[in-house]
Amino acid sequence: MKKNVGVLVLVFLILGVLGLMLISFQVRETERAFVMRLGKPDRHMNEPGLYFKWPTPIEKVRKYDARLRLYEADLIETPTRGAVPIIIKTYVIWRIEDPLKFYSTIGSVKEAKNKLFSYITDTQNRIVGQHSFSDFVNGDPNKIKIDEIQQEMLADLRKAMQTEYGIKIATLGIKQFKINEDTTEKVFERMRAARNTKTTDTISRGVAEATRITAEATAMQKELLAAAESRAKEIAGQGDADAAKYFAMLDESPEFAIFLQELESLKSMLAERTTLVIPTDVGPFDLLRGVPDLKE
């Protein structure tokens, strides 16, 4: 009897577990799930945990891996503003955010990749077309706007994919950037022309500045010479006035004038060590006869 009771308990336990498995399901941390009722999407689950449903075939559960995925688009030639083509390889990090919408609009990861390629191409053509070639290639690093362009592409692509397909774009970046040979040669030609123009402009500004400095120096020179000449005339006039005054004084005493003249002549002759044999009665040496003897 006890044996039969034990068997019945085991049977009911097994039936209970099977019944629970039929009406419940688990969503893991890395999964997104939704329930289909009679073949039509009904509700979705974005949080991990244990959920309940009606037994199959009334309700079925579909699950998707919600972990981040990497998708790299092919190299795509895209024209910039001004019709200069560049070749870009873009990558995105994405995951399934809304499994119900994802299933209703796309259905599979393979089809999602096709959609991503199409939307990346469209976004890339639209955003890159709004920027000039110099935003990608420039001698001045501060004028390169690749980070800004990536953010614009991310915002554009993120809105479209999440709203329409339930796909969240976590990151977008430009992995590879190339320029074809024809474009490269044209770019170098433009760079050389720009440098030549800049050199010519610098030389022209230098010549203009040199001309300005020379003109200012010449004007200043003339001004200084005029001031010096005016001052010289003033000094000469003052000297002539003083000389006239002294000449008037000498005219009153000719002997004193002759005496001063002889002193100046004697001073000039004896400026250096000189030996002269000249009679002392010849002027102006006759003045020396009256020199007192200082040796006592």
C-alpha positions in Angstrom: 0.0 0.0 0.0 2.8 2.4 1.0 4.6 1.5 -2.2 1.6 2.4 -4.3 1.2 5.7 -2.5 4.9 6.5 -3.3 4.4 5.7 -6.9 1.3 7.9 -7.1 3.2 10.8 -5.5 6.0 10.5 -8.0 3.6 10.3 -10.9 1.8 13.5 -9.7 5.1 15.2 -9.2 6.3 14.4 -12.7 3.0 15.5 -14.1 3.2 18.7 -12.1 6.7 19.4 -13.5 5.6 18.7 -17.0 2.6 20.8 -16.6 4.7 23.7 -15.2 7.0 23.3 -18.2 4.1 23.6 -20.5 2.8 26.9 -19.0 6.0 28.6 -18.0 9.3 29.6 -19.6 12.5 31.4 -18.5 14.1 34.5 -20.1 17.8 34.7 -19.5 19.8 37.9 -19.0 21.2 37.6 -22.6 17.8 37.0 -24.2 14.8 38.9 -25.5 11.5 36.9 -25.9 7.9 37.4 -27.1 4.8 35.2 -27.0 2.8 34.3 -30.0 -0.9 33.5 -29.5 -2.5 31.5 -32.2 0.3 32.4 -34.6 0.2 36.1 -34.0 2.6 38.2 -31.9 1.0 39.1 -28.5 3.5 40.4 -25.9 7.3 40.7 -25.4 9.7 40.3 -22.4 12.8 42.5 -22.1 13.6 41.6 -18.5 15.1 38.3 -17.3 12.9 36.0 -15.2 10.2 33.3 -15.1 7.1 33.9 -17.2 3.8 32.0 -17.8 1.8 31.3 -20.9 -0.9 29.1 -22.3 0.2 25.6 -23.3 1.2 25.0 -26.9 -0.3 25.3 -29.5 -2.3 28.2 -28.0 0.8 30.2 -27.2 4.4 29.8 -28.4 7.6 31.5 -27.3 10.2 33.0 -29.6 13.6 34.0 -28.2 16.4 36.1 -29.6 20.0 36.6 -28.4 20.1 40.1 -27.1 23.9 40.4 -26.8 25.8 43.0 -28.8 26.7 42.1 -32.3 29.3 43.6 -34.7 28.4 44.4 -38.3 31.0 45.7 -40.8 29.7 47.2 -44.0 31.6 46.9 -47.3 33.8 49.6 -48.6 31.4 52.2 -50.2 32.4 55.1 -52.4 30.5 58.2 -51.2 30.7 61.7 -52.7 31.4 64.6 -50.3 29.9 68.1 -50.8 31.6 69.4 -53.9 31.4 65.9 -55.6 34.8 64.7 -54.4 34.5 60.9 -53.8 35.9 59.1 -50.8 35.8 55.4 -49.9 34.5 54.5 -46.4 34.1 51.3 -44.5 31.7 51.7 -41.6 31.0 49.4 -38.7 28.1 49.3 -36.1 27.6 47.6 -32.7 24.0 46.6 -32.5 21.5 44.3 -30.6 17.9 43.4 -30.7 16.0 45.8 -28.4 12.3 45.0 -29.2 11.9 41.3 -30.2 8.3 41.7 -31.1 8.9 44.5 -33.5 12.0 42.8 -34.8 10.1 39.7 -35.6 7.2 41.5 -37.2 9.4 43.7 -39.5 12.6 41.6 -40.1 12.3 38.2 -38.6 15.9 37.0 -38.8 19.5 38.1 -38.0 20.5 37.5 -41.6 17.8 39.8 -42.9 18.8 42.3 -40.2 22.3 42.5 -41.7 20.8 43.3 -45.1 18.7 46.1 -43.6 21.8 47.4 -41.8 23.8 47.6 -45.0 21.0 49.4 -46.8 20.5 51.9 -44.0 24.2 52.5 -43.4 24.7 53.2 -47.2 21.8 55.6 -47.2 22.9 57.4 -43.9 26.5 57.5 -45.1 25.6 59.1 -48.5 23.3 61.7 -46.8 25.6 62.7 -43.9 28.9 62.6 -45.8 27.3 64.6 -48.7 26.7 67.4 -46.2 30.5 67.8 -45.5 33.3 68.9 -47.6 36.4 66.9 -48.4 38.5 69.1 -46.1 36.4 67.9 -43.2 38.1 64.5 -43.7 41.6 65.4 -45.0 43.2 68.6 -43.9 46.6 69.9 -43.0 45.1 71.5 -39.9 44.1 68.7 -37.4 41.6 71.1 -35.8 39.6 71.3 -39.0 39.1 67.5 -39.3 35.5 66.6 -38.3 35.5 62.8 -38.5 34.3 62.4 -34.9 31.5 64.9 -35.5 30.5 63.0 -38.7 30.4 59.7 -36.9 28.1 61.1 -34.3 25.7 62.5 -37.0 25.6 59.2 -38.7 25.0 57.4 -35.4 22.1 59.6 -34.5 20.5 59.3 -38.0 20.9 55.5 -38.1 19.9 54.9 -34.5 16.6 56.6 -34.8 15.5 54.8 -38.0 16.6 51.3 -36.9 15.0 51.4 -33.4 11.8 53.1 -34.4 11.1 50.8 -37.4 12.8 47.5 -36.6 13.4 47.3 -32.8 17.2 47.3 -33.3 19.4 49.4 -31.0 22.6 50.8 -32.5 25.1 51.2 -29.6 28.1 52.5 -31.5 29.0 53.5 -35.1 32.5 54.2 -36.4 34.5 54.7 -39.6 36.9 51.8 -39.7 38.6 52.5 -42.9 39.0 55.6 -45.1 40.5 55.6 -48.6 40.9 57.9 -51.5 41.2 56.7 -55.1 44.3 57.6 -57.2 42.5 60.2 -59.3 41.1 61.9 -56.3 44.5 61.8 -54.5 46.2 63.5 -57.5 43.5 66.2 -57.6 43.8 66.7 -53.9 47.6 67.1 -54.1 47.1 69.6 -57.0 44.7 71.6 -54.9 47.0 71.5 -51.9 50.0 72.7 -54.0 47.8 75.5 -55.5 46.7 76.5 -52.1 50.2 76.5 -50.8 51.4 78.6 -53.8 48.6 81.0 -53.2 49.4 81.3 -49.6 53.1 81.8 -50.4 52.3 84.5 -52.9 50.0 86.2 -50.4 52.7 86.0 -47.7 55.3 87.5 -50.0 52.9 90.3 -51.1 52.1 91.1 -47.5 55.8 91.1 -46.7 56.7 93.4 -49.5 53.8 95.7 -48.5 55.0 95.7 -44.9 58.6 96.4 -46.0 57.5 99.3 -48.2 55.5 100.7 -45.3 58.5 100.4 -42.9 60.8 102.0 -45.5 58.4 104.9 -46.1 58.1 105.4 -42.3 61.9 105.3 -41.9 62.4 107.7 -44.8 59.9 110.1 -43.4 61.4 109.9 -39.9 64.9 110.4 -41.4 63.7 113.6 -43.2 62.1 114.8 -40.0 65.2 114.2 -38.0 67.5 115.8 -40.6 65.2 118.8 -40.7 65.2 119.1 -37.0 69.0 118.6 -36.8 69.5 121.2 -39.6 67.2 123.6 -37.8 69.1 123.1 -34.5 72.5 123.5 -36.3 71.3 126.8 -37.8 70.1 127.9 -34.4 73.5 127.0 -32.8 75.4 128.6 -35.7 73.4 131.7 -35.3 74.0 131.8 -31.6 77.7 131.2 -32.2 77.8 134.0 -34.8 76.1 136.3 -32.3 78.6 135.4 -29.6 81.6 135.8 -32.1 80.3 139.1 -33.2 80.2 140.2 -29.6 83.8 139.1 -29.0 85.0 140.5 -32.3 83.6 143.8 -31.2 85.5 143.5 -28.0 88.7 142.7 -29.8 88.2 145.6 -32.2 88.4 147.8 -29.2 91.8 146.3 -28.1 93.8 145.1 -31.2 96.9 144.5 -29.1 95.0 142.1 -26.8 93.6 140.2 -29.8 97.2 139.8 -31.2 98.3 138.6 -27.8 95.6 135.9 -27.6 96.3 134.8 -31.2 100.0 134.4 -30.3 99.1 132.3 -27.2 96.9 130.0 -29.3 99.8 129.6 -31.8 102.3 128.8 -29.1 99.9 126.3 -27.5 99.5 124.5 -30.8 103.3 124.3 -31.3 104.1 123.0 -27.9 101.3 120.5 -27.7 103.9 117.6 -28.1 107.5 117.1 -27.0 109.2 119.5 -29.5 112.7 121.0 -29.7 112.9 124.3 -31.5 116.0 126.6 -32.1 114.4 130.0 -32.7 115.4 133.5 -31.5 113.4 134.4 -28.5 112.7 137.8 -29.9 110.5 136.3 -32.7 106.8 136.2 -31.9 105.2 134.4 -30.4 108.3 133.0 -28.6 109.2 136.3 -27.2 106.4 135.6 -24.7 108.6 132.9 -23.2 111.2 135.3 -22.0 108.9 136.6 -19.4 108.2 133.1 -17.9 109.3 133.1 -14.3 111.8 130.4 -13.1 110.0 128.0 -10.8 113.1 126.1 -9.6 113.9 127.4 -6.2 
